[in-house]
Amino acid sequence: MPKKVDLAPKKSRKVFKRGGSMSDVEKEFVTQFVQDQPAAITPSQERSLAKVMRRSREAVKSAIEEAKDKFVASAERYVDIHRAATEAALFCGDNEQALKGSQWALTNIGAEGSRIIDKTADAPTGSRIMIGIRVGGIDKPITAVALEAEPPHE
């Protein structure tokens, strides 16, 4: 006897958002996500994270703010450790390490987008275009000319 084939399309089930407070695993996931981002989290990233976690955007936004606060609180401890190590190197007479530590602090520590010493770019940030020219009938090596491209204007 032949099998019956159901030709009606299957109904898609609506996936509902989770209720209740976030678990510790979800909070750690958001914390790791915040720490891995090189820049501020965009609204589209917030929406995507809320969709993946099946949480409301407001809940994810508050978890992100909590993770940022936690990160700032731990950053203060690392600054204290760096300062203590630099001062210990200076006290022990290791002037080279003390100098390196203080130079790092001067160029990397800042507040509200401003730094004591602005970082300088060591190399051009634009794309590099290499052009090779081969002249026919001559047994000379390929002459390569390196052109520095201008970085995009912002």
N, C-alpha and C positions, 0 to 999 in steps of 0.2 A: 504494500500500500504506500503511495507517495506521501512525503511529508508536506505538511501545510506550510506555506510561506506567507509570513505576515508582511504585506507591502506598505502598511501604514508607517509613517515616520515615527521614530521614537520621540517621546516627549523629553525635552531637556529639563533636568532638575535645576532649580535655582539654588545657588550656593549662598547661604546666609552668613552674615558676619558673626563671629564668635562674641558671646557676651561675657560679662564678668571682667575681673581684673587680669592683667597680663601675668603669665607665669614667669618664674625666674629665668627659665630657658629663653623665653621670648625677649625679656629685658636684656639678657646677655647678648642675644643675637643683634638687637638694635645697638647696643653699646659697641660691639665689634664692627658693625656697619658704619657707625659714626667715626670710629677711630681710623678706619680704612680709607675714608674719603679725603682727598687732598685739598678740597675746597668746601665751601658751604654747601649744605644739602639743598637741592632745588625742589620746588613744589612737585615736579614730575617724579622725582625720586621718592618723595613722601607718598605720593599716590601709588606708585608701584610697590613700595614696601607695605603699604596698607592692604593692597590687593593680595600680595603673596602671603601675608600673615593672616588674612581674612579678619582684619580689625578695622574699626572706623578710623578715618583720617585724623580725627581729633585725638584718639588714643595713641596713635603712632607719633603724632606731633608732640604730645606730652612726654612720651617715652624718649624721643630724640632730645628734647630739652633737658630731661633728667640725665641722660647719658652725657650731654655736653657739660653739665654742671659737675658730674662725677669726674670727667676728664680734666676739667680745670682744677678741681681740688687735688687730683693726683699729680698734676703738672707742677704745682707748687712744691711738692715733696722732691721731685726730680731736680728742680732748680736749687733747692737747699743742699741736696747731695752734691751737685756739681760745684757749688760754691765752697762747700766743706773740703772737697777733694782738691780744688785749686788752692785754697788757703793752706792745706796740709803740705802740698807740693812746695809752696813758697816757704813755709816754716822749715821744711827739711832741706832747703837749699837747692831744690830742683827747679831752678829758674826757668828752664826751657819748658817744662810741663806747666808751670804756673802761667807763663806767658801764653802758651797755646790755649789754656783754659780761659784766661781772661779775654783773649782775642775772640774766641768762639762766643763767649757771652756777649761781648760788645756788638758782634754782627748778627746774632740770632735772637737775642732777647728783645722784645718790644711790647708795647701796649697800645691797644686801639689802632692798630695799623701803622704805627710809627716805630722806628728803630733808632737806637743811638747812632749807629753807623749803617748807612744803606749798603746793601750788597751790590757788588759790581759784577757785570757779566764778563766772564773770562774769555769767552769765545763768541763769535757771531751766532745768533740764534736762528738765522734764516736757513733756508735749504741750500745745499751745495750742489752745483751743477757741474759735472765733468764732461768736457767735450773732447773727443779724440779725432785727430785729423790724419788721414793716411794719404800720402801723395803717391800716385801710381808711377811705376817704373824706377823708383829710387829705393835703394836698400838702406834706408835709414829707419831708426826706431820711430814708433808712433809718438807724435808730439801731443801732449795733453795740456790743456789750459784749464785751470780751475777758476771758475767765476763765483764770486760770493753773491748770493741773492740777497736782496734787501728784505728784512723782516717785514711782515705785513703791518701796515699802519693801522693803529687802533683809534 
